[in-house]
Amino acid sequence: MYRRRALGDLLRPADDGGHIYTIAGGGYGETGTGDGGPPTDAVFYAPIGFAFNGSGNMVIADGDDDHIWLMPATSGTFSVGP
């Protein structure tokens, strides 16, 4: 299960034991910051949805920023598109 924090800047899954941890978001700076870095350095404005594609990559839509974030399953490094 994945949750978005009320402030909208973190994506946090819960494991089978109920432990919650951050996999993306929580960075500091202007929204859209974090391109090319670790997912926990990403600065979201208002992520409105996320999905995993057939290759296991995570795709996040940051609606108020008009950004689409991609976290490849193999590298764990975010990239952002306008």
C-alpha positions as CSV (number, residue, x, y, z in Angstrom):
1,M,0.0,0.0,0.0
2,Y,1.3,3.5,-0.9
3,R,0.1,6.7,0.8
4,R,0.6,10.4,0.1
5,R,1.3,12.6,3.1
6,A,-1.4,15.2,3.8
7,L,0.9,18.0,2.8
8,G,1.4,16.1,-0.5
9,D,5.2,16.0,-0.6
10,L,6.0,12.4,0.3
11,L,5.2,9.0,-1.2
12,R,5.2,6.4,1.5
13,P,4.6,2.7,1.2
14,A,3.6,0.4,4.1
15,D,5.1,-3.1,4.3
16,D,3.3,-6.2,5.4
17,G,4.3,-5.5,9.0
18,G,2.7,-2.0,8.9
19,H,6.0,-0.1,8.9
20,I,5.8,3.1,6.8
21,Y,8.8,4.5,5.1
22,T,9.5,7.2,2.5
23,I,10.5,6.2,-1.0
24,A,10.2,9.6,-2.7
25,G,9.8,13.2,-1.8
26,G,10.8,15.2,1.3
27,G,13.6,17.3,-0.3
28,Y,14.0,21.0,0.1
29,G,14.0,23.8,-2.4
30,E,11.8,24.8,-5.3
31,T,9.3,22.3,-6.6
32,G,10.7,20.2,-9.3
33,T,14.1,20.1,-7.6
34,G,15.7,16.7,-7.4
35,D,16.1,15.8,-11.1
36,G,19.0,13.3,-11.5
37,G,19.2,12.6,-7.8
38,P,17.9,10.2,-5.3
39,P,14.1,10.0,-5.0
40,T,14.1,11.3,-1.4
41,D,15.6,14.6,-2.7
42,A,12.7,15.2,-5.0
43,V,10.5,18.2,-4.2
44,F,6.9,17.6,-5.1
45,Y,4.2,20.3,-5.1
46,A,1.0,18.2,-5.3
47,P,1.5,14.6,-6.7
48,I,-1.9,13.5,-7.9
49,G,-1.1,10.0,-8.9
50,F,1.6,7.4,-9.5
51,A,1.8,4.0,-11.2
52,F,4.3,1.3,-12.1
53,N,4.8,0.5,-15.8
54,G,5.5,-3.0,-17.2
55,S,9.2,-2.7,-16.5
56,G,8.7,-1.8,-12.8
57,N,9.6,1.9,-13.2
58,M,7.6,4.3,-11.0
59,V,5.9,7.2,-12.7
60,I,4.6,10.1,-10.6
61,A,2.3,12.9,-11.9
62,D,2.9,16.1,-10.0
63,G,-0.2,18.0,-11.0
64,D,0.2,21.6,-9.9
65,D,3.8,21.5,-11.1
66,D,2.9,19.9,-14.5
67,H,5.8,17.5,-14.0
68,I,6.0,13.8,-14.7
69,W,8.7,12.1,-12.6
70,L,10.2,8.8,-13.6
71,M,12.2,6.5,-11.2
72,P,13.7,3.6,-13.1
73,A,13.5,0.3,-11.2
74,T,17.2,-0.4,-12.0
75,S,18.8,2.9,-11.0
76,G,16.7,4.5,-8.3
77,T,17.5,7.9,-9.7
78,F,14.7,10.3,-10.6
79,S,14.3,12.2,-13.8
80,V,11.7,14.8,-14.4
81,G,10.1,16.1,-17.6
82,P,8.1,19.4,-18.1
